[in-house]
């Protein structure tokens, strides 16, 4: 996200326009966009303030009113899927995608897809092949080592 222009620059731009120059002239003079100067002056004339609007903060989610329901459902049926939750919410009159439910849970500090040991439940993307087995096998020529034989 971009950073807001400083209050000092905003004051200088406003003084320049208030002195009788156009917004286009102010934009050229201070090397900013015309849109910035036009919006700045419109806000200044409406509110009298040159301060930047606050950024970030709390975001509203249409799932927030259903917080108790979602947490209760996940607690009751810990193997429930996001599409099933989306279908149940649709029955209550709230249409959401399974991905948005997942994002909401993550923002609330919940995580899923882990078993009791804390490991991911999905399988490895690539099974260990002969090279991985060869690295694990003892060297054939090492003293006291048995020869390793790989089979498919």
C-alpha positions as CSV (number, residue, x, y, z in Angstrom):
1,X,0.0,0.0,0.0
2,X,1.2,3.5,-0.8
3,X,2.1,6.0,1.9
4,X,0.1,9.2,2.3
5,X,1.6,12.5,1.4
6,X,3.0,14.5,4.3
7,X,0.9,17.1,6.1
8,X,3.6,19.7,5.1
9,X,3.1,19.0,1.4
10,X,-0.6,19.1,1.8
11,X,-0.5,22.5,3.4
12,X,1.8,23.9,0.7
13,X,-0.5,22.6,-2.1
14,X,-3.5,24.1,-0.4
15,X,-1.8,27.4,0.1
16,X,-0.7,27.4,-3.6
17,X,-4.3,26.8,-4.8
18,X,-5.8,29.2,-2.3
19,X,-3.4,31.9,-3.7
20,X,-5.3,31.7,-6.9
21,X,-3.5,29.0,-8.9
22,X,-5.4,26.1,-10.6
23,X,-5.2,22.5,-9.5
24,X,-3.4,21.6,-12.7
25,X,-0.7,24.3,-11.9
26,X,-0.4,23.0,-8.4
27,X,0.0,19.4,-9.6
28,X,2.8,20.5,-12.0
29,X,4.5,22.7,-9.5
30,X,4.6,20.1,-6.7
31,X,5.0,17.1,-9.0
32,X,1.9,15.3,-7.8
33,X,-1.2,14.0,-9.6
34,X,-4.0,16.3,-10.6
35,X,-6.4,13.9,-8.9
36,X,-4.6,14.2,-5.6
37,X,-4.9,18.0,-5.7
38,X,-8.5,18.0,-6.7
39,X,-9.5,15.5,-4.0
40,X,-7.4,17.3,-1.4
41,X,-9.0,20.7,-2.2
42,X,-12.5,19.1,-2.2
43,X,-11.9,17.6,1.2
44,X,-10.3,20.8,2.5
45,X,-13.3,22.9,1.4
46,X,-15.8,20.4,2.9
47,X,-14.1,19.6,6.2
48,X,-11.5,22.3,6.7
49,X,-8.9,19.5,7.4
50,X,-5.8,18.6,5.4
51,X,-5.0,15.5,7.4
52,X,-4.9,12.2,5.5
53,X,-7.7,9.7,6.1
54,X,-6.8,6.8,8.4
55,X,-5.6,3.6,6.8
56,X,-6.1,0.0,7.9
57,X,-8.1,-0.8,10.9
58,X,-11.0,-3.2,11.5
59,X,-12.6,-4.8,8.5
60,X,-16.2,-5.8,8.5
61,X,-17.1,-9.3,7.6
62,X,-20.5,-10.7,7.0
63,X,-19.4,-13.7,8.9
64,X,-18.9,-11.8,12.2
65,X,-22.6,-12.0,13.2
66,X,-22.4,-15.8,12.7
67,X,-19.3,-16.2,14.9
68,X,-21.0,-18.3,17.6
69,X,-22.6,-20.5,15.0
70,X,-19.4,-21.2,13.1
71,X,-17.3,-22.0,16.2
72,X,-20.1,-24.2,17.6
73,X,-20.4,-26.2,14.3
74,X,-16.6,-26.7,14.1
75,X,-16.5,-27.8,17.7
76,X,-19.4,-30.2,17.3
77,X,-18.2,-31.7,14.0
78,X,-14.4,-31.2,13.9
79,X,-14.3,-32.9,10.4
80,X,-16.8,-30.5,8.8
81,X,-15.6,-29.0,5.5
82,X,-15.8,-25.4,4.4
83,X,-18.3,-26.2,1.6
84,X,-20.6,-27.8,4.2
85,X,-20.3,-24.7,6.4
86,X,-21.1,-22.6,3.4
87,X,-24.2,-24.7,2.7
88,X,-25.4,-24.3,6.3
89,X,-24.9,-20.6,6.2
90,X,-26.8,-20.4,2.9
91,X,-29.7,-22.1,4.7
92,X,-29.5,-19.3,7.3
93,X,-29.6,-16.7,4.5
94,X,-26.0,-15.8,4.2
95,X,-24.3,-16.6,0.9
96,X,-20.5,-16.9,1.3
97,X,-17.8,-18.9,-0.5
98,X,-15.9,-21.7,1.3
99,X,-12.6,-19.7,0.8
100,X,-14.0,-16.7,2.6
101,X,-15.0,-18.9,5.6
102,X,-11.5,-20.3,5.7
103,X,-10.0,-16.8,5.6
104,X,-12.3,-15.7,8.3
105,X,-11.2,-18.6,10.6
106,X,-7.5,-17.8,9.9
107,X,-8.1,-14.1,10.8
108,X,-9.8,-15.3,14.0
109,X,-6.6,-17.3,14.9
110,X,-7.9,-20.8,14.1
111,X,-5.9,-23.2,12.0
112,X,-6.9,-26.5,10.4
113,X,-5.6,-29.5,8.6
114,X,-3.4,-30.8,11.4
115,X,-3.6,-34.1,13.1
116,X,-3.1,-34.7,16.8
117,X,0.7,-34.9,16.4
118,X,0.8,-31.5,14.8
119,X,1.8,-32.7,11.4
120,X,0.0,-31.8,8.2
121,X,-2.5,-34.4,7.2
122,X,-2.0,-34.3,3.4
123,X,0.5,-36.6,1.8
124,X,3.9,-35.6,0.6
125,X,3.9,-34.0,-2.8
126,X,6.6,-36.4,-4.1
127,X,7.3,-39.8,-2.8
128,X,10.9,-40.5,-1.9
129,X,12.6,-42.2,-4.8
130,X,15.7,-44.3,-5.2
131,X,18.0,-41.3,-4.6
132,X,16.5,-40.7,-1.1
133,X,16.8,-44.4,-0.3
134,X,20.4,-44.5,-1.5
135,X,21.3,-41.5,0.8
136,X,19.8,-43.4,3.8
137,X,21.4,-46.8,3.0
138,X,24.9,-47.5,4.4
139,X,27.8,-47.1,2.0
140,X,28.7,-50.4,0.4
141,X,32.4,-49.9,0.7
142,X,32.5,-48.6,4.3
143,X,34.3,-50.9,6.7
144,X,31.8,-53.0,8.6
145,X,28.8,-51.9,6.5
146,X,26.5,-54.4,5.0
147,X,25.8,-54.0,1.3
148,X,22.5,-52.3,0.5
149,X,20.3,-53.6,-2.2
150,X,17.5,-51.5,-3.5
151,X,14.3,-52.9,-5.0
152,X,11.4,-51.3,-6.7
